[in-house]
Amino acid sequence: MLDEKEIGWRREEMAQKVALDIPEGSYVNLGIGIPELVADFVPEDREVIYQTENGLLGMGKAPAKEEEDRELVNAGKKCISAISGASYFHHADSFAMIRGGHIDICVLGAMQVSKNGDLANWSTGKKDAIPAVGGAMDLVAGVKRIFVITQHTTKKGLPKIINDCTFPLTGKNVVERIYTNLAIIDVKEDGLFIKELSPNIDFDFVQKHTEATLLQYEKNNPLL
């Protein structure tokens, strides 16, 4: 079984990779879990405006313990900070932003991602599963670009990047890029392409822990 605590990028390193790929001036929604870490790694010379769906535009880095305010939390109920000029608003207004296509990028966690970019991240479909869809379906339908950040395999060592999702879908053909502890993978019409490998990880190792077929960009590809 793959011990993900010992191999590849740490969660903070994965979040930093995502943060560096977000263009200047973007409006970004961060999902619950690993995606929340992305806000801590905005480059000092870059302005990115983070939105949390419970009603804040201008979310900052996680505050120090002694500076936490339980009245200021994100959608995952974790304490956050607000940057200068931040705006607070009603939950309904927040979803009007999302559904109206005003958010540029959303970073979400995943239970499964298919070779076609289908996303399953809210339920395993079991009778005793606790539904936790939140705003994910609105986000994948309304946001312009969807990035996924997740461990490459489950706690049992099963691949999360598979041919076809077996869990209830959040959205079809919505994922643009996948960030895992092993690799960064672009979802294209003609397949899943490795953009970057984690240090000391080779292509064959990643493929071994991925059900879907992976492809490699040609050298000197301008997309890299």
ABEGO torsion letter per residue (X at the ends): XBBAAABEBBAAAAAAAAAAABBBGBBBBBBBEAAAAAAAABBAABBBBBBBAAGBBGBBBBBBAAABBAABBBAAGBBBBBBBGBBBBBAAAAAAAAAAGABABBBBBBABBBAAGBBBAABAGBAABBBAAEAAAAAAAABABBBBBBBABBAAGBBABBABBABBBABBGABABBBBAABBBBBBAAEBBBABBBBGBBAAAAAAABABBBBBBBBGBAAX
